[in-house]
Amino acid sequence: MLERRGSINGFNSVLLTDPEFRKVVILLTNTDTGDLELIGDKLYRELQ
């Protein structure tokens, strides 16, 4: 899995993909209270 996670001023994002870009999860939020790491990992596993 390739990943890019980031946050700034209360905005958070997650990009998860396989090396061939066949499976992609993109999460964007305007709050810093959500656990995007947990949510993103669970969603990505569901694609498998």
Distance bins in CASP14 RR format, pairs under 12 A and 6 or more apart:
PFRMAT RR
TARGET T0000
AUTHOR 0000-0000-0000
RMODE 2
METHOD distances of the structure
MODEL  1
1 14 0 0 0 0 0 1 0 0 0 0 0
1 15 0 0 0 0 0 1 0 0 0 0 0
1 16 1 0 1 0 0 0 0 0 0 0 0
1 17 1 0 0 1 0 0 0 0 0 0 0
1 18 1 0 0 1 0 0 0 0 0 0 0
1 19 0 0 0 0 1 0 0 0 0 0 0
1 20 0 0 0 0 0 1 0 0 0 0 0
1 21 0 0 0 0 0 1 0 0 0 0 0
1 22 0 0 0 0 0 1 0 0 0 0 0
1 23 0 0 0 0 1 0 0 0 0 0 0
1 24 0 0 0 0 0 1 0 0 0 0 0
1 25 0 0 0 0 1 0 0 0 0 0 0
1 40 0 0 0 0 0 1 0 0 0 0 0
1 41 0 0 0 0 1 0 0 0 0 0 0
1 43 0 0 0 0 0 1 0 0 0 0 0
1 44 1 0 0 1 0 0 0 0 0 0 0
1 45 0 0 0 0 1 0 0 0 0 0 0
1 47 0 0 0 0 0 1 0 0 0 0 0
1 48 0 0 0 0 1 0 0 0 0 0 0
2 14 0 0 0 0 0 1 0 0 0 0 0
2 15 0 0 0 0 1 0 0 0 0 0 0
2 16 1 0 0 1 0 0 0 0 0 0 0
2 17 1 0 1 0 0 0 0 0 0 0 0
2 18 1 0 0 1 0 0 0 0 0 0 0
2 19 1 0 0 1 0 0 0 0 0 0 0
2 20 0 0 0 0 0 1 0 0 0 0 0
2 21 0 0 0 0 1 0 0 0 0 0 0
2 22 0 0 0 0 0 1 0 0 0 0 0
2 23 0 0 0 0 0 1 0 0 0 0 0
2 24 0 0 0 0 1 0 0 0 0 0 0
2 25 0 0 0 0 0 1 0 0 0 0 0
2 44 0 0 0 0 0 1 0 0 0 0 0
3 13 0 0 0 0 0 1 0 0 0 0 0
3 14 1 0 0 1 0 0 0 0 0 0 0
3 15 1 0 0 1 0 0 0 0 0 0 0
3 16 1 0 1 0 0 0 0 0 0 0 0
3 17 1 0 0 1 0 0 0 0 0 0 0
3 18 0 0 0 0 0 1 0 0 0 0 0
3 19 0 0 0 0 0 1 0 0 0 0 0
3 24 0 0 0 0 0 1 0 0 0 0 0
3 25 0 0 0 0 1 0 0 0 0 0 0
3 26 0 0 0 0 0 1 0 0 0 0 0
3 27 0 0 0 0 0 1 0 0 0 0 0
3 36 0 0 0 0 0 1 0 0 0 0 0
3 37 0 0 0 0 1 0 0 0 0 0 0
3 40 0 0 0 0 1 0 0 0 0 0 0
3 41 0 0 0 0 1 0 0 0 0 0 0
3 44 0 0 0 0 1 0 0 0 0 0 0
4 12 0 0 0 0 0 1 0 0 0 0 0
4 13 1 0 0 1 0 0 0 0 0 0 0
4 14 1 0 0 1 0 0 0 0 0 0 0
4 15 1 0 1 0 0 0 0 0 0 0 0
4 16 0 0 0 0 1 0 0 0 0 0 0
4 17 0 0 0 0 1 0 0 0 0 0 0
4 24 0 0 0 0 0 1 0 0 0 0 0
4 25 0 0 0 0 0 1 0 0 0 0 0
4 26 0 0 0 0 1 0 0 0 0 0 0
4 27 0 0 0 0 0 1 0 0 0 0 0
4 36 0 0 0 0 0 1 0 0 0 0 0
5 12 1 0 0 1 0 0 0 0 0 0 0
5 13 1 0 0 1 0 0 0 0 0 0 0
5 14 1 0 1 0 0 0 0 0 0 0 0
5 15 1 0 0 1 0 0 0 0 0 0 0
5 16 0 0 0 0 1 0 0 0 0 0 0
5 25 0 0 0 0 0 1 0 0 0 0 0
5 26 0 0 0 0 0 1 0 0 0 0 0
5 27 0 0 0 0 1 0 0 0 0 0 0
5 28 0 0 0 0 0 1 0 0 0 0 0
5 29 0 0 0 0 0 1 0 0 0 0 0
5 35 0 0 0 0 0 1 0 0 0 0 0
5 36 1 0 0 1 0 0 0 0 0 0 0
5 37 1 0 0 1 0 0 0 0 0 0 0
5 38 0 0 0 0 0 1 0 0 0 0 0
5 39 0 0 0 0 0 1 0 0 0 0 0
5 40 0 0 0 0 1 0 0 0 0 0 0
5 41 0 0 0 0 0 1 0 0 0 0 0
6 12 1 0 0 1 0 0 0 0 0 0 0
6 13 1 0 1 0 0 0 0 0 0 0 0
6 14 1 0 0 1 0 0 0 0 0 0 0
6 15 0 0 0 0 1 0 0 0 0 0 0
6 27 0 0 0 0 0 1 0 0 0 0 0
6 28 0 0 0 0 0 1 0 0 0 0 0
6 29 0 0 0 0 0 1 0 0 0 0 0
6 32 0 0 0 0 0 1 0 0 0 0 0
6 36 0 0 0 0 1 0 0 0 0 0 0
6 37 0 0 0 0 0 1 0 0 0 0 0
7 13 1 0 0 1 0 0 0 0 0 0 0
7 14 0 0 0 0 1 0 0 0 0 0 0
7 27 0 0 0 0 0 1 0 0 0 0 0
7 28 0 0 0 0 0 1 0 0 0 0 0
7 29 0 0 0 0 1 0 0 0 0 0 0
7 30 0 0 0 0 0 1 0 0 0 0 0
7 31 0 0 0 0 0 1 0 0 0 0 0
7 32 1 0 0 1 0 0 0 0 0 0 0
7 33 0 0 0 0 0 1 0 0 0 0 0
7 34 0 0 0 0 0 1 0 0 0 0 0
7 35 0 0 0 0 0 1 0 0 0 0 0
7 36 0 0 0 0 1 0 0 0 0 0 0
7 37 0 0 0 0 0 1 0 0 0 0 0
8 30 0 0 0 0 0 1 0 0 0 0 0
8 32 0 0 0 0 1 0 0 0 0 0 0
9 30 0 0 0 0 1 0 0 0 0 0 0
9 31 0 0 0 0 0 1 0 0 0 0 0
9 32 0 0 0 0 1 0 0 0 0 0 0
10 28 0 0 0 0 0 1 0 0 0 0 0
10 29 0 0 0 0 1 0 0 0 0 0 0
10 30 1 0 0 1 0 0 0 0 0 0 0
10 31 1 0 0 1 0 0 0 0 0 0 0
10 32 1 0 1 0 0 0 0 0 0 0 0
10 33 0 0 0 0 1 0 0 0 0 0 0
10 34 0 0 0 0 0 1 0 0 0 0 0
10 36 0 0 0 0 0 1 0 0 0 0 0
11 27 0 0 0 0 0 1 0 0 0 0 0
11 28 1 0 0 1 0 0 0 0 0 0 0
11 29 1 0 0 1 0 0 0 0 0 0 0
11 30 1 0 1 0 0 0 0 0 0 0 0
11 31 0 0 0 0 1 0 0 0 0 0 0
11 32 1 0 0 1 0 0 0 0 0 0 0
11 33 0 0 0 0 0 1 0 0 0 0 0
11 34 0 0 0 0 0 1 0 0 0 0 0
11 36 0 0 0 0 0 1 0 0 0 0 0
12 26 0 0 0 0 0 1 0 0 0 0 0
12 27 1 0 0 1 0 0 0 0 0 0 0
12 28 1 0 0 1 0 0 0 0 0 0 0
12 29 1 0 1 0 0 0 0 0 0 0 0
12 30 0 0 0 0 1 0 0 0 0 0 0
12 31 1 0 0 1 0 0 0 0 0 0 0
12 32 1 0 1 0 0 0 0 0 0 0 0
12 33 0 0 0 0 1 0 0 0 0 0 0
12 34 1 0 0 1 0 0 0 0 0 0 0
12 35 0 0 0 0 1 0 0 0 0 0 0
12 36 1 0 1 0 0 0 0 0 0 0 0
12 37 0 0 0 0 1 0 0 0 0 0 0
12 39 0 0 0 0 0 1 0 0 0 0 0
12 40 0 0 0 0 0 1 0 0 0 0 0
13 25 0 0 0 0 0 1 0 0 0 0 0
13 26 1 0 0 1 0 0 0 0 0 0 0
13 27 1 0 0 1 0 0 0 0 0 0 0
13 28 1 0 1 0 0 0 0 0 0 0 0
13 29 1 0 0 1 0 0 0 0 0 0 0
13 30 0 0 0 0 0 1 0 0 0 0 0
13 31 0 0 0 0 0 1 0 0 0 0 0
13 32 0 0 0 0 0 1 0 0 0 0 0
13 34 0 0 0 0 0 1 0 0 0 0 0
13 36 1 0 0 1 0 0 0 0 0 0 0
13 37 0 0 0 0 0 1 0 0 0 0 0
13 39 0 0 0 0 0 1 0 0 0 0 0
13 40 0 0 0 0 0 1 0 0 0 0 0
14 24 0 0 0 0 0 1 0 0 0 0 0
14 25 1 0 0 1 0 0 0 0 0 0 0
14 26 1 0 0 1 0 0 0 0 0 0 0
14 27 1 0 1 0 0 0 0 0 0 0 0
14 28 0 0 0 0 1 0 0 0 0 0 0
14 29 0 0 0 0 1 0 0 0 0 0 0
14 34 0 0 0 0 0 1 0 0 0 0 0
14 35 0 0 0 0 0 1 0 0 0 0 0
14 36 1 0 1 0 0 0 0 0 0 0 0
14 37 1 0 0 1 0 0 0 0 0 0 0
14 38 0 0 0 0 0 1 0 0 0 0 0
14 39 1 0 0 1 0 0 0 0 0 0 0
14 40 1 0 1 0 0 0 0 0 0 0 0
14 41 0 0 0 0 1 0 0 0 0 0 0
14 42 0 0 0 0 0 1 0 0 0 0 0
14 43 0 0 0 0 1 0 0 0 0 0 0
14 44 0 0 0 0 1 0 0 0 0 0 0
15 21 0 0 0 0 0 1 0 0 0 0 0
15 23 0 0 0 0 0 1 0 0 0 0 0
15 24 1 0 0 1 0 0 0 0 0 0 0
15 25 1 0 0 1 0 0 0 0 0 0 0
15 26 1 0 1 0 0 0 0 0 0 0 0
15 27 0 0 0 0 1 0 0 0 0 0 0
15 28 0 0 0 0 1 0 0 0 0 0 0
15 36 0 0 0 0 0 1 0 0 0 0 0
15 40 0 0 0 0 1 0 0 0 0 0 0
15 43 0 0 0 0 0 1 0 0 0 0 0
15 44 0 0 0 0 0 1 0 0 0 0 0
16 23 0 0 0 0 1 0 0 0 0 0 0
16 24 1 0 0 1 0 0 0 0 0 0 0
16 25 1 0 1 0 0 0 0 0 0 0 0
16 26 0 0 0 0 1 0 0 0 0 0 0
16 27 0 0 0 0 1 0 0 0 0 0 0
16 36 0 0 0 0 0 1 0 0 0 0 0
16 37 0 0 0 0 1 0 0 0 0 0 0
16 39 0 0 0 0 0 1 0 0 0 0 0
16 40 1 0 0 1 0 0 0 0 0 0 0
16 41 1 0 0 1 0 0 0 0 0 0 0
16 42 0 0 0 0 0 1 0 0 0 0 0
16 43 1 0 0 1 0 0 0 0 0 0 0
16 44 1 0 1 0 0 0 0 0 0 0 0
16 45 0 0 0 0 1 0 0 0 0 0 0
16 46 0 0 0 0 0 1 0 0 0 0 0
16 47 0 0 0 0 1 0 0 0 0 0 0
16 48 0 0 0 0 0 1 0 0 0 0 0
17 23 1 0 0 1 0 0 0 0 0 0 0
17 24 1 0 1 0 0 0 0 0 0 0 0
17 25 1 0 0 1 0 0 0 0 0 0 0
17 26 0 0 0 0 1 0 0 0 0 0 0
17 40 0 0 0 0 0 1 0 0 0 0 0
17 43 0 0 0 0 0 1 0 0 0 0 0
17 44 0 0 0 0 1 0 0 0 0 0 0
17 47 0 0 0 0 1 0 0 0 0 0 0
18 24 0 0 0 0 1 0 0 0 0 0 0
18 25 0 0 0 0 0 1 0 0 0 0 0
18 44 0 0 0 0 1 0 0 0 0 0 0
18 47 0 0 0 0 1 0 0 0 0 0 0
18 48 0 0 0 0 1 0 0 0 0 0 0
22 44 0 0 0 0 0 1 0 0 0 0 0
22 47 0 0 0 0 1 0 0 0 0 0 0
22 48 0 0 0 0 0 1 0 0 0 0 0
23 40 0 0 0 0 0 1 0 0 0 0 0
23 43 0 0 0 0 1 0 0 0 0 0 0
23 44 1 0 0 1 0 0 0 0 0 0 0
23 45 0 0 0 0 0 1 0 0 0 0 0
23 46 0 0 0 0 1 0 0 0 0 0 0
23 47 1 0 1 0 0 0 0 0 0 0 0
23 48 1 0 0 1 0 0 0 0 0 0 0
24 40 0 0 0 0 0 1 0 0 0 0 0
24 43 0 0 0 0 0 1 0 0 0 0 0
24 44 0 0 0 0 1 0 0 0 0 0 0
24 47 0 0 0 0 1 0 0 0 0 0 0
25 36 0 0 0 0 1 0 0 0 0 0 0
25 37 0 0 0 0 0 1 0 0 0 0 0
25 39 0 0 0 0 1 0 0 0 0 0 0
25 40 1 0 1 0 0 0 0 0 0 0 0
25 41 0 0 0 0 1 0 0 0 0 0 0
25 42 0 0 0 0 1 0 0 0 0 0 0
25 43 1 0 1 0 0 0 0 0 0 0 0
25 44 1 0 1 0 0 0 0 0 0 0 0
25 45 0 0 0 0 1 0 0 0 0 0 0
25 46 0 0 0 0 1 0 0 0 0 0 0
25 47 1 0 0 1 0 0 0 0 0 0 0
25 48 0 0 0 0 0 1 0 0 0 0 0
26 36 0 0 0 0 0 1 0 0 0 0 0
26 39 0 0 0 0 0 1 0 0 0 0 0
26 40 0 0 0 0 1 0 0 0 0 0 0
26 43 0 0 0 0 1 0 0 0 0 0 0
26 44 0 0 0 0 0 1 0 0 0 0 0
27 34 0 0 0 0 1 0 0 0 0 0 0
27 35 0 0 0 0 0 1 0 0 0 0 0
27 36 1 0 1 0 0 0 0 0 0 0 0
27 37 0 0 0 0 1 0 0 0 0 0 0
27 38 0 0 0 0 0 1 0 0 0 0 0
27 39 1 0 0 1 0 0 0 0 0 0 0
27 40 1 0 1 0 0 0 0 0 0 0 0
27 41 0 0 0 0 0 1 0 0 0 0 0
27 42 0 0 0 0 0 1 0 0 0 0 0
27 43 1 0 0 1 0 0 0 0 0 0 0
27 44 0 0 0 0 0 1 0 0 0 0 0
28 34 0 0 0 0 0 1 0 0 0 0 0
28 36 0 0 0 0 1 0 0 0 0 0 0
28 39 0 0 0 0 0 1 0 0 0 0 0
28 40 0 0 0 0 0 1 0 0 0 0 0
29 35 0 0 0 0 0 1 0 0 0 0 0
29 36 1 0 0 1 0 0 0 0 0 0 0
29 37 0 0 0 0 0 1 0 0 0 0 0
29 39 0 0 0 0 1 0 0 0 0 0 0
29 40 0 0 0 0 0 1 0 0 0 0 0
30 36 0 0 0 0 0 1 0 0 0 0 0
33 39 0 0 0 0 0 1 0 0 0 0 0
34 40 0 0 0 0 0 1 0 0 0 0 0
35 41 0 0 0 0 1 0 0 0 0 0 0
35 42 0 0 0 0 1 0 0 0 0 0 0
36 42 0 0 0 0 0 1 0 0 0 0 0
36 43 0 0 0 0 1 0 0 0 0 0 0
36 44 0 0 0 0 0 1 0 0 0 0 0
37 43 0 0 0 0 0 1 0 0 0 0 0
37 44 0 0 0 0 0 1 0 0 0 0 0
38 44 0 0 0 0 0 1 0 0 0 0 0
38 45 0 0 0 0 0 1 0 0 0 0 0
39 45 0 0 0 0 0 1 0 0 0 0 0
39 46 0 0 0 0 0 1 0 0 0 0 0
40 46 0 0 0 0 1 0 0 0 0 0 0
40 47 0 0 0 0 0 1 0 0 0 0 0
41 47 0 0 0 0 0 1 0 0 0 0 0
41 48 0 0 0 0 0 1 0 0 0 0 0
42 48 0 0 0 0 0 1 0 0 0 0 0
END
